[in-house]
Amino acid sequence: MRMPILALALVALILTSCSQRDMDSPADRLVGHWSTESGDDLYYSKVKTDGIGSYIPVGPDGNTARHKYKVVSQIPAGERVIVQLLFSNGDKRQEEYMLGKDGKELVSTTEILGTEITSKLKYVDGKIEP
């Protein structure tokens, strides 16, 4: 009787450890599915060995785009990460993200046409694509 219970406990431990988020650095905390107050959903994958990750914004109307991003700088023990969004049409834009240590909130600051725009996002789940 003890063996099946021990086996179930081991499986549960493995499953929970596999689903935990990496919270070591701001770039690690960025990975996953985020939602804006205006209903947009943003998906960030983990950056690969080439330094590039995927960035997929989905609008409230379901309009989806597939882009990439790279981490420009961060202080691993901090809360700020600078990313460069690499749009599929060849355009680029730099953004600053402040990610709380708990990984539940992200404040994005960017400049578009000379205007600084700040957005607040909430972490939804670990999905990296819609």
C-alpha positions in Angstrom: 0.0 0.0 0.0 2.9 2.4 0.8 4.5 1.9 -2.6 1.6 3.3 -4.7 1.2 6.3 -2.4 5.0 7.0 -2.6 4.8 6.7 -6.4 1.9 9.1 -6.6 3.7 11.6 -4.4 6.8 11.4 -6.6 4.8 11.9 -9.8 3.1 15.0 -8.2 6.4 16.4 -7.1 7.9 16.0 -10.6 4.8 17.6 -12.2 4.9 20.6 -10.0 8.6 21.2 -10.3 8.3 21.0 -14.1 5.6 23.7 -14.2 7.4 26.2 -12.0 8.5 29.4 -13.5 12.2 30.5 -13.6 12.3 33.6 -11.5 16.0 34.2 -11.3 16.2 37.3 -13.5 13.8 39.8 -15.1 14.3 38.1 -18.5 13.3 34.8 -16.9 10.2 36.3 -15.3 9.2 37.8 -18.7 8.6 34.4 -20.2 4.9 33.5 -20.5 1.5 34.9 -21.2 0.7 38.5 -20.2 -2.5 40.5 -20.5 -3.0 44.3 -20.7 -5.7 46.4 -19.2 -7.0 47.0 -22.8 -7.5 43.3 -23.5 -4.3 42.6 -25.5 -2.5 39.3 -24.8 1.3 39.1 -25.2 3.3 35.9 -25.3 7.1 35.7 -24.7 9.2 32.6 -25.2 12.5 31.9 -23.5 15.5 33.4 -25.3 17.4 30.7 -27.2 21.2 30.3 -27.4 21.2 32.9 -30.3 19.8 35.5 -27.9 16.4 35.7 -29.7 13.0 34.7 -28.4 9.5 34.9 -29.9 7.1 37.7 -29.1 3.4 37.2 -30.1 0.9 39.9 -29.5 -2.8 39.1 -29.8 -5.3 41.9 -30.0 -8.8 41.9 -28.4 -10.2 41.1 -31.9 -8.0 38.0 -32.2 -5.6 39.7 -34.6 -2.3 37.9 -34.1 1.3 38.8 -35.2 4.5 36.8 -34.8 7.6 38.7 -34.0 10.9 38.2 -32.1 12.7 39.9 -29.3 16.2 40.0 -27.8 17.4 41.1 -24.4 19.6 44.2 -24.7 20.4 44.5 -21.0 19.4 43.5 -17.5 20.7 43.2 -14.0 20.0 39.6 -13.2 19.2 40.3 -9.5 17.1 43.3 -10.4 13.7 44.1 -11.8 14.5 45.9 -15.1 15.1 44.4 -18.5 15.6 46.3 -21.7 14.4 44.4 -24.8 14.5 45.1 -28.5 11.3 44.0 -30.3 12.2 42.7 -33.8 9.1 43.1 -35.9 8.5 40.7 -38.8 8.6 43.7 -41.3 12.2 44.5 -40.2 11.4 47.4 -37.9 12.8 47.4 -34.3 11.7 49.1 -31.1 13.4 49.2 -27.7 11.2 48.8 -24.6 12.0 48.9 -20.9 10.2 46.4 -18.7 10.0 46.4 -14.9 9.1 43.0 -13.5 8.4 42.6 -9.8 10.3 39.9 -8.0 7.0 38.0 -7.6 6.6 37.9 -11.4 2.9 38.9 -11.3 3.1 42.4 -12.8 5.0 44.0 -15.6 5.3 47.7 -16.4 6.3 48.4 -20.0 7.7 51.8 -21.1 8.3 52.6 -24.7 8.5 55.7 -26.9 6.4 55.8 -30.1 6.6 58.9 -32.3 8.1 60.9 -29.6 5.5 60.0 -27.0 6.4 57.9 -24.0 3.8 55.2 -23.3 3.5 53.2 -20.1 1.4 50.0 -19.9 0.7 47.7 -17.0 0.4 44.0 -17.6 -0.6 41.0 -15.5 0.9 37.6 -15.7 -1.7 35.0 -16.9 0.1 31.7 -17.3 3.2 30.0 -18.7 2.0 29.6 -22.3 4.4 31.0 -24.8 2.0 31.1 -27.7 -1.8 31.4 -28.2 
